[in-house]
Amino acid sequence: MPAAVTRADIEAAHARLRQGPANFLRTTPLWRLPGAALGLACAEVWLKLEQLQVSGSFKARGMLHRLLAQPIPTAGVIMASGGNAGIATAAAAQALGVRCEVFVPTISSPAKQARLRALGAQVQVVGAAYSEALAACMARQQETGALLTHAYDQPEVVAGAGTLARELEEQAGGLPDSLLVSVGGGGLIGGIAAWCAGRCRVVALEPALAPTLFLAREAGAPVDVEVGGVAADSLGAKRIGEISWRVTQQHVQAALLLDDGAIRQAQQWLWRELRLAVEPAAALGLAALQSGAYVPRADERVGLVLCGANVDLAALA
């Protein structure tokens, strides 16, 4: 089955993003540390500090790309989000001077909702889960005719996310041996896997309470799952996106589950030891290494994407 997004699509996304609002997207740092600095028995750990991206997450890449790739009607843009994609869309809409309406579920954190409003978005809090917010968003879009931006399942969104891997490779002069990537709806891993295209080992990481891709791989097709846990506001998609499902079938070598305790411990460790304030979804890579869910070779260079920083700082105290 052919991939829905390719390296060529990501190159095109990179070129389009360069023509977007000046100084909007950031080239986020790549921090290369000896494994021993993190208490790990591997050669190096590469931390792609995407939590420093504008709007606080990698989502800014895909959301801006979607808005640049499509005509935007007078009604502006509309989307449903657990928080991060909505924040990124609101930031992109603000930079482009267009209206933005975002539907979020009740599990979306107050900090994320406040950030959305600060960026000028009209916020609608609907339903207990992302899927319910999405249904309400779709109904509203039919009324207004606004441009629908999906949090993870549109080609422009996945290709935009893939520019992160392109940037990492350019910064390092190559790819690591492995990349451990958090998965919710799959936009990030779809873009990263499409860019890497078998040139390094890509491993999907999910909370045990939100096993969207893991259960799809077991079933052989996307399935609806129950989601919950500490990372549900970021990784709480009920079903893996069709685009990312097609890409990950080709280019993702493994999918692993992590319990909430390991995720919280890694999040706290990143703050305590490295002073990196990230949300739970961004800590899955380190959690996989610290818990032993992923055991690297002694000579392995392992890449982790710290994908978001929209966290209530009180949770890190």
C-alpha positions in Angstrom: 0.0 0.0 0.0 1.6 3.4 -1.0 2.3 5.9 1.7 -0.2 8.8 1.9 2.6 11.3 2.6 6.1 11.0 1.2 9.5 12.7 1.5 8.6 14.8 -1.5 5.5 16.0 0.2 7.6 17.0 3.3 10.1 18.8 1.1 7.2 20.7 -0.5 5.9 21.5 3.0 9.3 22.8 4.1 9.4 25.1 1.1 5.9 26.4 1.7 6.5 27.0 5.3 9.6 29.1 4.5 7.2 31.4 2.6 4.9 31.8 5.6 4.9 34.6 8.2 8.4 35.8 9.1 9.8 34.6 12.4 6.7 32.4 13.2 8.2 28.9 13.1 11.4 28.3 15.1 14.3 26.0 14.3 14.2 24.2 17.7 17.5 23.0 19.3 18.8 19.5 19.0 20.6 18.5 22.2 23.0 15.5 21.9 23.9 14.0 25.3 25.9 10.9 26.2 23.6 8.2 27.3 25.4 8.1 30.7 24.2 11.7 31.3 20.7 10.3 31.5 21.7 7.2 33.4 21.3 5.0 30.2 23.6 2.4 28.7 23.6 3.7 25.2 26.0 5.8 23.2 23.9 9.0 22.8 20.5 10.4 23.4 19.4 13.1 21.0 16.7 15.4 22.5 14.8 17.4 19.8 13.5 20.3 21.9 10.3 20.9 20.1 8.6 22.0 23.2 10.3 25.3 22.4 8.4 25.6 19.2 6.0 28.5 18.8 2.7 27.6 20.5 4.6 25.1 22.7 4.4 22.0 20.4 5.3 20.5 17.1 1.7 21.1 16.0 2.6 24.6 14.8 4.3 23.0 11.8 1.3 21.1 10.5 -1.3 23.7 11.4 0.4 26.6 9.7 1.1 24.4 6.6 -2.6 23.5 6.4 -3.6 27.2 6.5 -0.9 28.2 3.9 -1.9 25.4 1.6 -5.7 26.1 1.4 -7.8 29.2 0.7 -9.2 30.6 3.9 -12.8 31.7 3.8 -14.2 34.8 5.6 -15.5 32.5 8.3 -11.9 31.7 9.1 -10.7 28.3 10.4 -12.3 25.8 12.7 -11.0 22.6 14.4 -11.4 20.2 17.3 -8.4 19.6 19.6 -7.3 18.2 22.9 -5.4 21.5 23.2 -2.1 21.6 21.4 -3.4 21.5 17.8 -5.9 24.1 18.7 -3.3 26.3 20.3 -1.1 25.9 17.2 -4.0 26.7 14.8 -5.0 29.7 16.9 -1.4 31.0 16.8 -1.2 30.5 13.0 -4.6 32.1 12.5 -3.5 35.1 14.6 -0.3 35.4 12.5 -2.3 35.3 9.3 -5.0 37.6 10.6 -7.9 35.2 10.3 -10.7 34.1 12.6 -10.4 30.8 14.6 -12.9 28.7 16.5 -11.7 25.7 18.5 -13.7 22.9 20.0 -12.1 21.1 23.0 -13.3 18.3 25.3 -13.7 18.8 29.0 -10.5 16.8 29.6 -8.6 19.7 28.0 -6.5 21.4 30.7 -7.5 24.8 31.9 -4.0 26.0 31.0 -4.5 25.0 27.4 -8.0 26.6 27.3 -6.6 29.8 28.7 -3.8 29.8 26.1 -6.4 29.4 23.3 -8.4 32.4 24.5 -5.2 34.5 24.9 -4.5 33.8 21.2 -7.9 35.2 20.2 -9.6 31.9 19.5 -13.3 31.4 20.2 -13.3 28.3 22.5 -16.2 25.8 22.7 -15.9 23.2 25.4 -18.0 20.2 24.3 -18.0 16.5 25.4 -15.9 14.3 27.6 -13.6 13.1 24.8 -11.9 14.4 21.7 -14.3 12.4 19.5 -17.3 14.3 20.9 -15.6 17.7 20.4 -14.8 16.7 16.8 -18.5 15.8 16.1 -19.6 19.1 17.4 -16.9 20.9 15.4 -18.0 19.1 12.2 -21.6 20.2 12.7 -20.5 23.8 13.3 -18.3 23.8 10.2 -21.4 22.8 8.1 -23.1 26.0 9.4 -20.3 28.4 8.9 -18.2 27.2 6.0 -15.0 27.8 7.9 -11.9 25.9 6.8 -11.7 22.6 8.7 -8.3 21.8 10.1 -7.9 18.4 11.5 -5.6 17.8 14.4 -3.7 15.0 12.7 -5.5 13.4 9.7 -4.9 15.7 6.7 -2.0 15.4 4.3 -0.9 19.0 4.8 -0.8 18.5 8.6 1.2 15.2 8.5 3.6 16.7 5.9 4.1 19.7 8.1 4.8 17.6 11.1 7.4 15.7 9.0 9.5 18.8 8.6 10.6 18.2 12.2 12.5 15.1 11.1 13.9 16.9 8.1 15.1 19.7 10.4 16.7 17.2 12.9 18.5 15.4 10.1 19.8 18.7 8.7 21.0 19.8 12.2 22.8 16.5 12.9 24.1 15.8 9.5 22.2 12.5 9.6 19.6 10.5 11.5 20.0 8.7 14.8 19.8 4.9 14.9 16.4 5.0 16.4 13.6 7.6 17.0 11.1 7.1 19.8 7.9 9.0 19.0 4.8 9.6 21.1 1.5 8.8 19.3 -2.0 10.1 19.7 -3.8 10.4 16.4 -0.6 9.8 14.6 0.2 13.0 12.8 3.7 13.3 14.3 4.8 9.7 13.8 3.2 9.7 10.3 5.3 12.7 9.3 8.5 11.5 11.0 8.2 7.9 9.6 7.5 9.3 6.1 10.6 11.3 6.2 12.8 8.6 7.7 11.4 6.0 5.3 13.3 3.1 6.7 16.6 4.9 7.2 16.4 4.6 10.9 14.3 2.6 13.4 11.1 4.4 14.3 9.3 3.2 17.4 5.8 4.3 18.4 5.1 5.0 22.0 1.6 5.2 23.6 0.1 5.3 27.1 -1.3 1.9 28.1 -4.6 3.8 28.6 -4.7 5.2 25.1 -3.4 2.4 22.9 -4.7 3.7 19.5 -1.9 2.5 17.2 -1.0 -0.5 19.3 -4.5 -2.0 19.0 -4.8 -1.1 15.4 -1.6 -3.0 14.7 -3.1 -6.0 16.6 -6.3 -5.8 14.7 -4.7 -5.1 11.3 -6.8 -2.0 10.8 -7.7 1.2 12.7 -10.2 0.6 15.5 -12.0 2.7 18.0 -10.4 2.5 21.5 -11.2 3.8 25.0 -8.7 6.5 26.0 -7.7 8.0 29.4 -4.8 8.6 31.6 -2.3 11.3 32.3 -1.6 12.2 28.7 -5.2 11.9 27.4 -5.5 15.7 26.6 -2.6 15.3 24.1 -2.7 11.6 23.1 -6.4 11.0 23.5 -7.5 10.3 19.9 -10.1 7.6 19.8 -8.8 6.2 16.5 -5.5 6.4 14.6 -5.6 8.6 11.6 -6.0 6.9 8.2 -3.0 8.8 6.7 -0.6 7.9 9.5 -1.9 4.3 9.6 -0.8 3.8 6.0 2.6 5.4 6.7 3.2 3.5 9.9 2.4 0.2 8.3 5.5 0.7 6.1 7.9 2.6 8.2 7.3 2.0 11.9 9.1 -1.0 13.3 7.5 -1.4 16.7 4.7 0.0 19.0 5.1 0.0 22.8 2.8 0.8 25.7 3.8 2.7 28.8 2.0 3.0 32.1 1.1 6.4 33.6 3.5 5.9 36.5 6.5 5.7 34.2 5.3 8.6 32.1 4.9 10.8 35.2 8.3 9.8 36.6 10.0 10.7 33.3 8.2 14.0 33.1 9.4 14.8 36.7 12.9 13.7 35.9 13.2 15.9 32.9 12.2 18.9 35.0 14.3 17.9 38.1 17.5 17.0 36.3 17.5 19.0 33.0 15.0 21.8 33.8 12.9 20.9 30.8 9.2 21.6 31.4 7.2 19.3 29.2 3.7 17.8 29.3 3.2 14.1 29.9 2.9 13.3 26.2 6.4 14.6 25.6 8.0 12.3 28.3 7.1 9.0 26.7 10.5 8.6 25.0 12.4 8.9 28.2 9.9 6.8 30.0 10.4 4.0 27.5 14.2 4.1 28.2 14.0 4.5 31.9 11.4 1.8 32.4 13.1 -0.7 30.1 10.3 -0.9 27.7 12.8 0.0 25.0 16.3 -1.3 25.5 18.9 0.3 23.2 22.2 -1.3 22.1 25.3 -0.1 23.8 26.4 1.7 20.6 23.0 3.1 19.8 22.1 6.8 19.2 18.5 7.2 20.3 16.4 10.2 19.3 13.6 11.5 21.5 11.1 14.2 20.4 10.1 16.4 23.3 6.9 17.4 21.5 5.1 19.8 23.8 5.4 22.2 26.7 1.7 23.2 27.4 1.9 21.9 30.9 0.5 23.2 34.2 3.8 24.1 35.9 2.2 23.3 39.3 2.3 19.7 38.2 6.1 19.8 38.1 6.6 21.2 41.6 
